[in-house]
């Protein structure tokens, strides 16, 4: 046989590159390989980058700087499965870097990542694609992209994956997505609750925890709660609570149950199955503070529904909550207090907490933890609202002192709630007096100065409730509480403004406080508020009216009305009608003004300007300052019995006008001048012009009273005195007050007033009654626009009505003063129907009458009749 010859290998083709093995130690080199057309190189490059990225955040940042992200995004759609898998793995790791996330959003790769969740893809691809989506879904913009590109449906499908990592990543991504309400709505359509509930059976606690967290979010929606109930989800949750080995899941399970309990059907179901009793027992007996806290929160959320409160009360939830109040954990105390606040809407629960609960809450008010104080104060506020028994229970022990101390808390909620409790207590007089004895007005100063509108509102309401006594208002005034209260009237908050107005109305009950409120500008602010349609309220109007009751001159000028309770005192003056917002000058300024063509300002004043006693009618001496002779009472009585001339006016009570006034209606002379002055005028006819002027000047000096302060600048200013009005007061007090019939008193007083103001004036002669000239002469003689009412001897409607009201108030006749149009004014009185006298049974309301002081003095015209209308307009 011949020798075998070895066969030589065939040389490679000349156009084929020989294989080259390269070992790279630089990431930049590997990044360059990502652009290779060879699948093996791409796969190995992606694998190397994956291992490099796993080592830390710095490596991820390095890869981003080297530009690895863009070529990797192209590999997500590569035909080769290995390349696609390795690229997905890289993105699963890189997506945890914030800068990479931002770039991925800009490159719009979300659709490519979601595509990797397809059912036919490998489990590894599912794992890292879902991991990438989980990292991306932590930001809102990425959530929107995942949702809009249909990422939710494949994620729900992967919840049933056999791989625990896929399940974990999918449920975590879903948890992030359902923070948005649109995703929650879509979740219901995709029937996601059953697969999520299945995750509760997982052997991996992290998966169970994420599933519970997801259920805790989606069960905030009513439809999801119904789906959970229909899927027997409550049973799963109760089983978790009953399993001690799953204690790390109890807190989240309670959070889900808290949402479920808001659903009435779920509540009824667990109550019927006995699970509610188990839940309350579990919360009461647990030693884990967070579990107790979440159980109390669950009760709080469910108790906002009336039917749920009823079921809770039947299960004696109050006992559980009282037990939780005694916990050593502050969070549990807060949650239990909040639950009690919610349960207070049930009357039965309120009664239960009267004996158990309120003492513990009072104790919590003294806690060093401000949040505990706030929560306990809220519970007490709800417990004492419309419940006097609970208010009494809260006041026992050191309750009031603890509440007043809470007014200086650092938390606005605690202050507002404590103020509410004090307000509720102050509805009872004994408790109010007790509160006042604890210096409550001084404690309210800080809340009144608060910048928080709720605190301002509650503090003002507390002032309104506690300032019902003179002593309390004095304390508030002396402690400087009126100033911040007035400032609250300027608030832009409606409730603050309303409660501040209420407090001002209460404080204006006594004159010193009302005067101080006016000095601080409360009257002007309230007037401004009431001019605004949007800002005014019933309390601002009432407060304004209450303050005006202490400034009757302004009230009559603004409103044109004084009620029977508005008693005219010395110093009240009628300036005439003024428009809203117009300032009314004080009397001193008006007195010091020179006479002008404006209407006379009518002054009521029975005080003497020189501190001398008022003149008596028993004194026969004449008053020189006013040039008027004062008749004695004996001559007055004698004159009433005599038959006078035709132009005389008789009074049924025994009054008759003095001699010098008898000729008043016919002569038209100014009755402010004395008889001697009248004689003097008659003797002037033959005198020269100069002598006449001299006599006239002397007469003016004699007639015009000296303004207080003239010639004695050191003396305090006093308003002009009115001796004539003093006489009127004396005479009506002596002669009309003893009359037993109110109707007869009114009639006699009306005739008296008419006689002093010029007598009866027939309607047809009203235009001939020259009262304007008389008033002008008085203004000229007094050198002032202010004219004391007693000097006016020829007066029409508004002169007579003011005098009638002033005198009626002095002798206790209740009457109102009403200003009409065109110089009209009248008095209204209320009288019982005499035909009902002696009739048993309920009396009808009194009838209102207008007192005629002009045409038929003493006549009473029934209001809302044709005669009354004629009187007001003629």
Buried (B, 14 or more C-beta within 10 A) or exposed (E): EEEEEEEEEEEEEEEEEEEEEEEEEEBEEBBBBBEEEEBEBBBBBBBBBBEBBEEEEEBBBBBBEBEBBEBBBBBBBBEBEBBBBBBBBBBBBBBBBBEBBBBBBEBEBBBBBBBBBEEEBBEBBBBBBBBBBBBBBBBEEBBBBBBEBEBBBBBBBBBEBEBBBBBBBBBBBBBBBBEBEBBBBBBBEEEBBBBBBBBBEBEEEEBBBBBBBBBBBBBBBEBBBBBBBEBEBBBBBBEBBEEEEBEEBBBBBBBBBBBBBBBBEBBBBBBEEEBBEBBBEBBBEBEBBBBBBBBBBBBBBBBEBEEBBBBBBEBEBBBBBBBBBEBEBBBBBBBBBBBBBBBBBBEEBBEBBBEBBBBBBBBBBBBEBBBBBBBBBBBBBBBBBEBEBBBBBBBEEEBBEBBBBBBEBEBBBBBBBBBBBBBBBBBBEEBBBBBBEBEBBBBBBBBBBBEBBBBBBBBBBBBBBBBBBEEBBBBBBEBEBBBBBBBBBEBEBEBBBBBBBBBBBBBBBBEEBBBBBBEBBBBBBBBBBBEEEEBBBEBBBBBBBBBBBBBBBBBBBBBBEBBBEBBBBEBBBBBBBBEEEEEBEEBEEBBEBEBEEEBBBBBBBBBBBEEEEBBEBEEEEBBEBBBBBBBBBEBBEEBBEEEEEEEBBBBEBBBBBBEBBBBBBEEBBBBBBBBEBBEBBEEBEEEEEEEBEEBEEEBBEBBBBBBBBEEEEEEEEBBBBBBBBBBBBBBBBEBBEEBEEBBBBBBBBBBBBBBBBBBBBEEEEBEEBEBEEBBEBBBEBBEBBBBBBBBBBBBBBBBBBBBBBBBBBBBEBBBBBBBBEEEBBBBBBBBBEEEEEEEEEEEEEEBBBBBBBBBBBBBBBEBEEEEBEEBBEE
